Amino acid sequence: MSICRAPSTAGSWMPRPNRPGRARRLFALGGRISGTEFLAVAALVFAALGLAWYAVTAGGLIRPLFLPSPGQVLARLDTLRQSGQLTADISISVYRITVGFLISTLFALPIGVLIGCYRFWEAAIEPLVDFVRYMPVVAFVPLTILWTGTGDGQKFLIIFIGTFFQQVLLVMDNVRSVPRDFINLGRTLEMPDWRILYRIVIPSAMPAIWDSMRISLGWAWTWLVVAELVAATSGLGYRITTAQRFFQTDLIFGYLLILGILGLATDQAMKFAGRRLFRYLEVQR
């Protein structure tokens, strides 16, 4: 008889472990779902919202001036697409947010790492950052127009002010979350501070820093629209302001949908890039 297999007993019964049903698994605290299930749930939510929108407008419950139908919005967007205006507005807004966000990130990353690692620089910089970040960005709009005019530089500056100070503090916290044992290991190996920073601290904090960048990118979209609403001659925000003057609510809703799609697309792109860059985190999970 093989020592690897126990003898079977006639009529014996071994209870099988209970496996939670799909419904219980989906709604379990801390439960995990597959990528297909995630996409299916997200698609159902969007579809339900779209159907509710259509039902409300088709039933005449709300006047088109206040809530245009999905068909009206899509027709307006198609007209703008054919004229080239939609593409031009999207292109200029994407350009502005890309440049403004990159400038903010390039300055925020080294400063955040610096004050997260050195108490002296934390004392010198963090109070100032905390002081400025509580000032409303909208209040800077007239000042930025005075300083730089109404060109793209003003849009870059508004995005910078709206994201830089938050990014600095987020990166600082990300760096501080690196376990102290990692740094002590570098000192045990007699690595200089700059090498510990470059080879241990930054790589360890980089996944969290990437998530912070993704969050701040969402803020950048908000401040871009604020800048274009007030002082611009092109872009998605400017077109919304123009539509407001003529009560073109279908155009307003259309451009709001475009902004939502662009924001969702950039967010998902950042998530996808993060999974590719930090694949080892998926293995650990």
C-alpha beads as a LAMMPS data file, in Angstrom:
LAMMPS data file: protein, C-alpha beads

285 atoms
284 bonds

1 atom types
1 bond types

-500.0 500.0 xlo xhi
-500.0 500.0 ylo yhi
-500.0 500.0 zlo zhi

Masses

1 110.0

Atoms # bond

1 1 1 0.000 0.000 0.000
2 1 1 1.321 3.372 -0.901
3 1 1 2.275 5.566 2.056
4 1 1 1.106 8.615 0.084
5 1 1 -2.536 7.546 -0.048
6 1 1 -4.757 6.664 2.861
7 1 1 -6.959 3.583 2.479
8 1 1 -10.495 4.398 1.441
9 1 1 -13.349 3.349 3.701
10 1 1 -16.642 2.327 2.179
11 1 1 -19.360 4.726 3.032
12 1 1 -16.935 7.261 4.487
13 1 1 -17.827 10.866 4.001
14 1 1 -15.430 13.782 4.167
15 1 1 -17.032 17.239 4.399
16 1 1 -15.842 19.665 1.774
17 1 1 -14.878 23.153 2.770
18 1 1 -17.638 25.618 2.116
19 1 1 -16.933 27.895 -0.813
20 1 1 -18.681 31.236 -0.700
21 1 1 -21.050 31.902 -3.556
22 1 1 -20.306 34.566 -6.110
23 1 1 -22.727 37.055 -4.572
24 1 1 -21.247 36.574 -1.110
25 1 1 -17.716 36.844 -2.508
26 1 1 -18.491 40.045 -4.403
27 1 1 -19.917 41.765 -1.338
28 1 1 -17.530 40.323 1.249
29 1 1 -15.490 42.793 3.258
30 1 1 -12.086 42.954 1.605
31 1 1 -13.180 40.440 -1.021
32 1 1 -11.478 40.240 -4.395
33 1 1 -13.071 40.152 -7.826
34 1 1 -11.625 39.330 -11.206
35 1 1 -10.794 41.911 -13.830
36 1 1 -13.728 40.771 -15.952
37 1 1 -16.151 41.155 -13.054
38 1 1 -14.755 44.595 -12.276
39 1 1 -15.290 45.764 -15.854
40 1 1 -18.771 44.251 -15.939
41 1 1 -19.855 46.070 -12.773
42 1 1 -18.403 49.368 -13.996
43 1 1 -20.107 48.998 -17.388
44 1 1 -23.455 48.215 -15.749
45 1 1 -23.251 51.352 -13.606
46 1 1 -22.541 53.557 -16.618
47 1 1 -25.296 51.854 -18.609
48 1 1 -27.797 52.348 -15.775
49 1 1 -26.958 56.044 -15.526
50 1 1 -27.301 56.426 -19.291
51 1 1 -30.681 54.703 -19.325
52 1 1 -31.910 56.824 -16.422
53 1 1 -30.811 59.968 -18.256
54 1 1 -32.623 58.850 -21.404
55 1 1 -35.790 57.921 -19.496
56 1 1 -35.974 61.254 -17.684
57 1 1 -35.532 63.312 -20.847
58 1 1 -37.724 61.110 -23.062
59 1 1 -40.532 61.284 -20.536
60 1 1 -40.436 65.061 -20.530
61 1 1 -39.863 65.226 -16.792
62 1 1 -37.211 67.935 -17.205
63 1 1 -37.102 70.656 -19.830
64 1 1 -34.300 70.298 -22.430
65 1 1 -32.947 73.693 -21.374
66 1 1 -32.023 72.206 -18.002
67 1 1 -31.222 68.651 -19.064
68 1 1 -30.817 67.887 -22.781
69 1 1 -31.326 64.348 -24.003
70 1 1 -28.376 62.052 -24.773
71 1 1 -29.285 62.283 -28.459
72 1 1 -29.080 66.074 -28.427
73 1 1 -25.714 66.014 -26.695
74 1 1 -24.257 63.445 -29.086
75 1 1 -25.604 65.340 -32.094
76 1 1 -23.972 68.548 -30.878
77 1 1 -20.652 66.794 -30.307
78 1 1 -20.811 65.237 -33.764
79 1 1 -21.380 68.659 -35.325
80 1 1 -18.373 70.057 -33.473
81 1 1 -16.291 67.060 -34.496
82 1 1 -17.111 67.524 -38.155
83 1 1 -16.191 71.203 -37.976
84 1 1 -12.875 70.378 -36.287
85 1 1 -13.629 72.527 -33.249
86 1 1 -13.935 69.580 -30.859
87 1 1 -10.563 68.162 -31.883
88 1 1 -8.909 71.568 -31.582
89 1 1 -10.336 72.169 -28.102
90 1 1 -9.303 68.731 -26.870
91 1 1 -5.805 69.095 -28.312
92 1 1 -5.086 72.467 -26.712
93 1 1 -6.457 71.380 -23.315
94 1 1 -4.442 68.149 -23.340
95 1 1 -1.332 70.122 -24.292
96 1 1 -1.844 72.589 -21.452
97 1 1 -2.439 69.970 -18.797
98 1 1 0.504 67.861 -19.971
99 1 1 2.999 70.723 -19.815
100 1 1 1.627 72.208 -16.592
101 1 1 1.508 68.866 -14.805
102 1 1 5.010 67.882 -15.926
103 1 1 6.452 71.179 -14.698
104 1 1 4.734 70.748 -11.343
105 1 1 5.896 67.145 -10.983
106 1 1 9.506 67.865 -11.953
107 1 1 9.736 70.453 -9.186
108 1 1 7.653 68.619 -6.583
109 1 1 9.424 65.241 -6.698
110 1 1 12.931 66.328 -5.613
111 1 1 11.599 68.798 -3.042
112 1 1 9.234 66.210 -1.564
113 1 1 12.035 63.645 -1.326
114 1 1 14.331 66.235 0.252
115 1 1 11.980 67.294 3.037
116 1 1 10.894 63.704 3.591
117 1 1 14.463 62.616 4.301
118 1 1 16.066 65.584 6.037
119 1 1 14.592 67.282 9.075
120 1 1 16.440 70.536 8.384
121 1 1 14.847 70.942 4.967
122 1 1 11.507 69.874 6.394
123 1 1 11.693 72.722 8.914
124 1 1 12.727 75.147 6.187
125 1 1 10.182 74.199 3.508
126 1 1 7.160 72.342 4.896
127 1 1 5.656 75.247 6.906
128 1 1 5.805 77.451 3.814
129 1 1 4.199 74.751 1.676
130 1 1 1.450 74.262 4.258
131 1 1 0.900 78.013 4.379
132 1 1 0.476 78.418 0.620
133 1 1 -1.547 75.267 -0.056
134 1 1 -4.478 76.569 1.988
135 1 1 -4.798 79.626 -0.226
136 1 1 -7.608 79.125 -2.785
137 1 1 -6.201 78.607 -6.257
138 1 1 -9.102 80.517 -7.800
139 1 1 -7.902 83.645 -5.994
140 1 1 -4.635 83.428 -7.927
141 1 1 -6.375 83.588 -11.316
142 1 1 -6.490 87.410 -11.572
143 1 1 -2.894 87.614 -10.342
144 1 1 -1.663 85.091 -12.899
145 1 1 -3.432 87.044 -15.646
146 1 1 -1.662 90.182 -14.433
147 1 1 1.693 88.414 -14.291
148 1 1 1.616 86.359 -17.502
149 1 1 -1.386 87.512 -19.545
150 1 1 -4.036 85.157 -20.876
151 1 1 -1.765 82.875 -22.884
152 1 1 -0.785 79.293 -22.174
153 1 1 1.727 80.406 -19.553
154 1 1 -1.130 81.475 -17.315
155 1 1 -2.741 78.029 -17.642
156 1 1 0.558 76.347 -16.791
157 1 1 0.930 78.560 -13.730
158 1 1 -2.578 77.822 -12.431
159 1 1 -2.009 74.069 -12.828
160 1 1 1.355 74.444 -11.089
161 1 1 -0.107 76.335 -8.129
162 1 1 -3.006 73.899 -7.841
163 1 1 -0.899 70.722 -7.819
164 1 1 2.683 71.534 -6.790
165 1 1 2.171 72.111 -3.070
166 1 1 -0.088 69.083 -2.686
167 1 1 2.391 66.911 -4.574
168 1 1 5.262 68.007 -2.352
169 1 1 3.445 66.890 0.791
170 1 1 2.255 63.638 -0.777
171 1 1 5.771 62.724 -1.912
172 1 1 7.125 63.656 1.518
173 1 1 4.701 61.215 3.174
174 1 1 5.503 58.541 0.582
175 1 1 9.218 58.798 1.345
176 1 1 8.613 58.698 5.088
177 1 1 6.665 55.457 4.685
178 1 1 9.850 53.618 3.649
179 1 1 10.708 51.221 6.515
180 1 1 13.550 52.432 8.692
181 1 1 15.121 48.983 8.479
182 1 1 15.804 49.575 4.783
183 1 1 17.828 52.680 5.571
184 1 1 19.627 50.937 8.431
185 1 1 20.557 48.147 6.040
186 1 1 22.188 50.696 3.754
187 1 1 24.148 52.124 6.664
188 1 1 25.226 48.630 7.665
189 1 1 26.624 48.225 4.162
190 1 1 28.427 51.562 4.668
191 1 1 26.604 53.214 1.795
192 1 1 26.806 57.028 1.674
193 1 1 23.596 59.013 2.154
194 1 1 23.216 59.888 -1.516
195 1 1 23.510 56.220 -2.450
196 1 1 20.959 55.160 0.174
197 1 1 18.638 57.803 -1.209
198 1 1 19.165 56.758 -4.823
199 1 1 19.302 52.979 -4.415
200 1 1 16.966 52.327 -1.474
201 1 1 14.647 55.172 -0.499
202 1 1 13.434 56.349 -3.910
203 1 1 12.889 52.853 -5.417
204 1 1 11.023 51.753 -2.275
205 1 1 8.776 54.824 -2.295
206 1 1 8.255 54.959 -6.049
207 1 1 5.020 52.892 -6.224
208 1 1 3.378 55.182 -3.658
209 1 1 4.780 58.254 -5.407
210 1 1 3.266 57.040 -8.670
211 1 1 -0.158 56.753 -7.033
212 1 1 0.248 60.276 -5.648
213 1 1 1.013 61.541 -9.146
214 1 1 -2.115 59.835 -10.440
215 1 1 -4.242 61.522 -7.785
216 1 1 -2.727 64.950 -8.418
217 1 1 -3.311 64.545 -12.150
218 1 1 -7.035 64.577 -11.406
219 1 1 -6.606 67.888 -9.595
220 1 1 -4.715 69.230 -12.601
221 1 1 -7.776 68.684 -14.814
222 1 1 -9.881 70.683 -12.363
223 1 1 -7.510 73.646 -12.296
224 1 1 -7.088 73.594 -16.067
225 1 1 -10.831 74.030 -16.530
226 1 1 -10.856 76.810 -13.918
227 1 1 -8.141 78.666 -15.834
228 1 1 -9.919 78.193 -19.166
229 1 1 -13.266 79.245 -17.754
230 1 1 -11.924 82.619 -16.645
231 1 1 -9.220 83.601 -19.106
232 1 1 -8.911 81.783 -22.417
233 1 1 -9.804 81.985 -26.076
234 1 1 -9.675 78.232 -26.690
235 1 1 -9.968 74.939 -24.870
236 1 1 -12.721 72.910 -23.266
237 1 1 -13.289 75.317 -20.382
238 1 1 -13.516 78.309 -22.688
239 1 1 -16.101 76.558 -24.857
240 1 1 -18.213 75.801 -21.772
241 1 1 -18.164 79.485 -20.822
242 1 1 -19.206 80.492 -24.333
243 1 1 -22.047 77.957 -24.318
244 1 1 -23.272 79.301 -20.990
245 1 1 -23.775 82.762 -22.455
246 1 1 -26.108 81.391 -25.121
247 1 1 -27.837 78.780 -22.910
248 1 1 -26.422 75.920 -25.021
249 1 1 -26.780 73.301 -22.321
250 1 1 -26.328 70.454 -24.787
251 1 1 -22.846 71.763 -25.564
252 1 1 -22.085 72.194 -21.858
253 1 1 -23.122 68.626 -21.098
254 1 1 -21.196 67.366 -24.107
255 1 1 -17.968 69.023 -23.026
256 1 1 -18.478 67.850 -19.449
257 1 1 -18.711 64.299 -20.792
258 1 1 -15.536 64.850 -22.804
259 1 1 -13.739 66.094 -19.697
260 1 1 -14.916 63.050 -17.760
261 1 1 -13.758 60.705 -20.514
262 1 1 -10.352 62.383 -20.766
263 1 1 -9.903 62.326 -17.003
264 1 1 -10.915 58.665 -16.785
265 1 1 -8.625 57.777 -19.692
266 1 1 -5.583 59.461 -18.142
267 1 1 -6.326 57.889 -14.763
268 1 1 -6.592 54.408 -16.253
269 1 1 -3.436 55.007 -18.293
270 1 1 -1.574 55.887 -15.091
271 1 1 -2.945 52.763 -13.395
272 1 1 -1.911 50.576 -16.326
273 1 1 1.570 52.094 -16.439
274 1 1 1.904 51.607 -12.681
275 1 1 1.044 47.920 -12.971
276 1 1 3.658 47.554 -15.701
277 1 1 6.356 49.471 -13.845
278 1 1 5.788 47.770 -10.494
279 1 1 4.808 44.236 -11.419
280 1 1 6.407 42.858 -8.274
281 1 1 3.571 44.402 -6.246
282 1 1 1.036 42.248 -8.104
283 1 1 3.083 39.164 -7.248
284 1 1 3.185 40.139 -3.567
285 1 1 -0.586 40.545 -3.499

Bonds

1 1 1 2
2 1 2 3
3 1 3 4
4 1 4 5
5 1 5 6
6 1 6 7
7 1 7 8
8 1 8 9
9 1 9 10
10 1 10 11
11 1 11 12
12 1 12 13
13 1 13 14
14 1 14 15
15 1 15 16
16 1 16 17
17 1 17 18
18 1 18 19
19 1 19 20
20 1 20 21
21 1 21 22
22 1 22 23
23 1 23 24
24 1 24 25
25 1 25 26
26 1 26 27
27 1 27 28
28 1 28 29
29 1 29 30
30 1 30 31
31 1 31 32
32 1 32 33
33 1 33 34
34 1 34 35
35 1 35 36
36 1 36 37
37 1 37 38
38 1 38 39
39 1 39 40
40 1 40 41
41 1 41 42
42 1 42 43
43 1 43 44
44 1 44 45
45 1 45 46
46 1 46 47
47 1 47 48
48 1 48 49
49 1 49 50
50 1 50 51
51 1 51 52
52 1 52 53
53 1 53 54
54 1 54 55
55 1 55 56
56 1 56 57
57 1 57 58
58 1 58 59
59 1 59 60
60 1 60 61
61 1 61 62
62 1 62 63
63 1 63 64
64 1 64 65
65 1 65 66
66 1 66 67
67 1 67 68
68 1 68 69
69 1 69 70
70 1 70 71
71 1 71 72
72 1 72 73
73 1 73 74
74 1 74 75
75 1 75 76
76 1 76 77
77 1 77 78
78 1 78 79
79 1 79 80
80 1 80 81
81 1 81 82
82 1 82 83
83 1 83 84
84 1 84 85
85 1 85 86
86 1 86 87
87 1 87 88
88 1 88 89
89 1 89 90
90 1 90 91
91 1 91 92
92 1 92 93
93 1 93 94
94 1 94 95
95 1 95 96
96 1 96 97
97 1 97 98
98 1 98 99
99 1 99 100
100 1 100 101
101 1 101 102
102 1 102 103
103 1 103 104
104 1 104 105
105 1 105 106
106 1 106 107
107 1 107 108
108 1 108 109
109 1 109 110
110 1 110 111
111 1 111 112
112 1 112 113
113 1 113 114
114 1 114 115
115 1 115 116
116 1 116 117
117 1 117 118
118 1 118 119
119 1 119 120
120 1 120 121
121 1 121 122
122 1 122 123
123 1 123 124
124 1 124 125
125 1 125 126
126 1 126 127
127 1 127 128
128 1 128 129
129 1 129 130
130 1 130 131
131 1 131 132
132 1 132 133
133 1 133 134
134 1 134 135
135 1 135 136
136 1 136 137
137 1 137 138
138 1 138 139
139 1 139 140
140 1 140 141
141 1 141 142
142 1 142 143
143 1 143 144
144 1 144 145
145 1 145 146
146 1 146 147
147 1 147 148
148 1 148 149
149 1 149 150
150 1 150 151
151 1 151 152
152 1 152 153
153 1 153 154
154 1 154 155
155 1 155 156
156 1 156 157
157 1 157 158
158 1 158 159
159 1 159 160
160 1 160 161
161 1 161 162
162 1 162 163
163 1 163 164
164 1 164 165
165 1 165 166
166 1 166 167
167 1 167 168
168 1 168 169
169 1 169 170
170 1 170 171
171 1 171 172
172 1 172 173
173 1 173 174
174 1 174 175
175 1 175 176
176 1 176 177
177 1 177 178
178 1 178 179
179 1 179 180
180 1 180 181
181 1 181 182
182 1 182 183
183 1 183 184
184 1 184 185
185 1 185 186
186 1 186 187
187 1 187 188
188 1 188 189
189 1 189 190
190 1 190 191
191 1 191 192
192 1 192 193
193 1 193 194
194 1 194 195
195 1 195 196
196 1 196 197
197 1 197 198
198 1 198 199
199 1 199 200
200 1 200 201
201 1 201 202
202 1 202 203
203 1 203 204
204 1 204 205
205 1 205 206
206 1 206 207
207 1 207 208
208 1 208 209
209 1 209 210
210 1 210 211
211 1 211 212
212 1 212 213
213 1 213 214
214 1 214 215
215 1 215 216
216 1 216 217
217 1 217 218
218 1 218 219
219 1 219 220
220 1 220 221
221 1 221 222
222 1 222 223
223 1 223 224
224 1 224 225
225 1 225 226
226 1 226 227
227 1 227 228
228 1 228 229
229 1 229 230
230 1 230 231
231 1 231 232
232 1 232 233
233 1 233 234
234 1 234 235
235 1 235 236
236 1 236 237
237 1 237 238
238 1 238 239
239 1 239 240
240 1 240 241
241 1 241 242
242 1 242 243
243 1 243 244
244 1 244 245
245 1 245 246
246 1 246 247
247 1 247 248
248 1 248 249
249 1 249 250
250 1 250 251
251 1 251 252
252 1 252 253
253 1 253 254
254 1 254 255
255 1 255 256
256 1 256 257
257 1 257 258
258 1 258 259
259 1 259 260
260 1 260 261
261 1 261 262
262 1 262 263
263 1 263 264
264 1 264 265
265 1 265 266
266 1 266 267
267 1 267 268
268 1 268 269
269 1 269 270
270 1 270 271
271 1 271 272
272 1 272 273
273 1 273 274
274 1 274 275
275 1 275 276
276 1 276 277
277 1 277 278
278 1 278 279
279 1 279 280
280 1 280 281
281 1 281 282
282 1 282 283
283 1 283 284
284 1 284 285
